[in-house]
Amino acid sequence: MRPGATASRGGAGSRAAGEERALTSVAAGARFEGEEPADTPRLWHVTLSVSGKEAPLPEVRRALEQLAHDHPFLLTSRYAVDHAEIRYWEEARDLHDAAAVALRLWGEHRQTAGLPPWEIVGLEVIDRATYHQRIAEGYGPPPASPVGVHPF
């Protein structure tokens, strides 16, 4: 090999001077050999944070209770007059799908549940193993108990 030349992964030598290197990428959700099939759903722990102008506390509570009634997958909600946090488990093919569903949740149910016109200000989506690892190490979110709708 010439001085300054680099070998490719296949060992076929270097590019000619000025020759552009072809870039490749891995599609979102792509898996490596030996991993589970990409269409196998997994569990994702979702924390959705919303905030906005103050709303009467009883109305916020009633709206979150209605959302939980309409969607029993909701694990727990905490709320105040100007912000709320919703935590739940989502079954999805990958993180992208779980996050997309979470980002639609508040807006799609604002009318039917009577939710305040707050905006999403935070989203965390982690896989089940990461959630349990955090809890075991004592630095994750507190376990979602008691289940239900509670003030901060």
PyMOL commands that set and color helices and strands:
alter all, ss='L'
color gray80, all
select helices_A, chain A and resi 57-70+95-113+128-137
alter helices_A, ss='H'
color red, helices_A
select strands_A, chain A and resi 42-51+74-79+83-92+119-127+148-151
alter strands_A, ss='S'
color yellow, strands_A
deselect
rebuild
show_as cartoon
